[in-house]
Amino acid sequence: MNAPLLPRHLEAELKDALTSARVVNIIGPRQVGKTTLVRDLLSLGRFITLDDEGVLAAIEADPKGQLDALMAEVQTGPLIIDEAPRSTKLALALKRTVDENRRMGQFVLTGSSNIFTSSHVADSLAGRVHTMTMLPMSVAETKRMGAAKILDWASTEGGPDPVKLPKAESLSRAQYIELILAGGFPETRNLGEQQRRRRYRDYIDSVVERDVADILKIRKSDAMRRMVDQLATRVGNELNVDDLGAKIGVQRHTTETYLDILIKLSLLRRLPAWTSGESGRDIRQPKIHLVDTGIVAALRSMNSESFNIDANPTALGGLFENFVHNELWKSLPYQKRDWRLYHWRHQRGREIDIIAEADRTIVGFEMKTSTAVDGNDFKHLRWFQDEGPGNTWNVIGIVVYTGDRVLSFGRNLFALPLSMFWSFPNQAA
């Protein structure tokens, strides 16, 4: 008997988008659940996949004619086209169709990359296409909880109140580590440690061989595969493009091209540096994060024993920061404000791991992998807030740690358990 499908937070946003856009375009890494969302959870319209070579050949031979014929057969709901980027002619045919018919919710597309990459097509479809990104499952989704509203809470008018936070789930350090190692890919996260590691490695191989090759139109998989391995060792660190290129043996231009492809496939996130305009003081290199810590751990051959008391004490740091970044990234569409994520580092060594900014408000996040936290853990946040570039902003500082209590350390400074990211109630339920 199949396990029941886990709900996805994106489902509500998808249904809303169908009422306000003629085409809804869902992009995201392979195997994160896009097909399951549009075919099984949505339960509307007609589903076709361009992984079917016959369907793809028909679309390529007569794209507009095939779309017209398929739309004539759709009684209610959208025509859902899975793996849309496999067609080279679909985008223009869609443009002609929605130009002729102004009805909302005509098409839902899914794919690893955006088919509307041509500036001509993208410009002409402005206001008619709603593009959303689907990422691996958040821990909140795996536990059937609501999206993490930490940013909403932090930016509450009158200041954040710890009493208004939900009770955080109490987990041991080992349980936290298992969540980080498992990752968020629906069909992989519940496998045993060794099998999961093999599956994630095979996944990266298949993405490089298929999705990357489709975009490049030429196969240079060896260098790209070496790049992904190198990126896995650098998560949570600033990106040095020249050093990365030297490690994998390619020139800077090629390195930048490969990085751009991984970003287009939603596998890599460049976290830009936040700057206050104080020229020469803020470090402006981006940090990097991979889309899933299960992949990072697999590529680095990490398992639960990698974080034992006698292991490298810094091994967990970058992985922990990548994990928090991804949980925060997944929560952004469900906040009341439009938040942008950055990192910040000062030349004198002060730094903040993640900065969320919206409407002259900054929420700074620092990471601590231990179960205890003290005032010294807030020194960079406090300086940034009182004396640094944030002193003219509304700044809230948060240290995320592996304990189980919400703690206050002065004006707008708080320690939150990592589990707070999956402790908010599910409003839809």
Phi, psi and omega in degrees: 000130181288143177291147179297147181291136176280134179293151177246140180298332183290344184302315181294320179294322178297313180297323178293320181296329180294342179268352187230359180220146179285328179232129173249124188244112182255116179245157179163167182302154176300143173072018177273353178113017181298314181296317178300319180298309187279334183267317188256317182281324181289318177057038179224154169074195179244140186249129168228155178232136177278004166289341173282112186299326179294316178296317179298316180298321180293318179296317181293326182287321183210074188299313182292317179298318179294318178298317179299318181294317180294319180294329178294336181270347183279118181279308178222150177081182186275164164274120183261121181246106181276143181059043182303324182297349179292339179267136178271349186244359187291321187301313181292324178294320176297318179301314180297321182294312183283343171291327181277335185229120185269006182296140178282153174069036181283321186227144166237125179247147171230154177177165179283339179223170185272122180285344181266057182269336177294127182299326180297312181292316182299315181296319183287340179259008180305130180086353182249343180243131173249115181258132177228151181255130176254125184250171173306161185297137170284160177297326178302319179292319181294335180258009179059036177256172180281167177298146182290115181260037183296320180292322174301314181297314184296329184260018179300137177300132184093353177102152180291140180241115181304332181296334183273001175276148175290165176287126183282144176294136180268118181231152175279165177302319181296323179292321175299314182298321179297320177297319180295318181290327185290326183073190188237015178281123191306318186271357186245328190299332183264005179285165174295161189305310183291316180295321179297316181298318179295319182295319179293322177294317177298324180299312180297319178302316183290323178296316180296317184288328186254297187291315180295316180297324179297323181282316182287332184068001173223158184257115174228051192292330183298311181294320179296320180295321177294325179297315181300319177300317179294319179298325180298330180278352187245007182300141182081003180244161177288147186271123172250102187296319182295317179295318179298315179298321180296323181294325183259355173080036176229162181284165184302316182300316179294320178301314179297321179298315179297318179298317180298322179295315179297326176291317179299329179274005179061025178268338184230142176237123173269117181264105186292160178278133174280136179228142180266358184092001177279089188305131175088358182249326181269134176283134190242024174273141178286155167268164178237146174220136172275158191292343185208130181286340174296320177294314180303311182298319180295316181292334179262008179056039179269142171222186184301330181285346180294346185240021175296166185299332181265007180270179178301117186293342181265359187299326185279338191305302182295323179295318178298315180296319177299319181297313179296316178305314184292320177296322178292316178304315181294336183275346188302318183296346188253008175271161180286332180253163176268103184264145172242142183256140179217178164232168180215137173215137180261151181298338180274010174100349177287143180205156174231127189299313181221135173239126172255129184234136173198130171052052178062019174244137177237132171245114181262135181242126170246151183249141173218122187276357181270170181270000180236152180217146178221179186300330181295336179291349182255009189298320179288319178296319182293317179296315179301320183287319188263320186241337186273199185293349178270004188289350174254008179249166168274105187247129174243129181251133182230128169258121178267126184221178187260016173280194184230015181236146171275126184234145178252136182234038179114188185300116175058031176236125187219149168255127180239138173297145176305325183294351176300335180293344177229035180246357179282141182293154178276105183296324181296325181291000000 
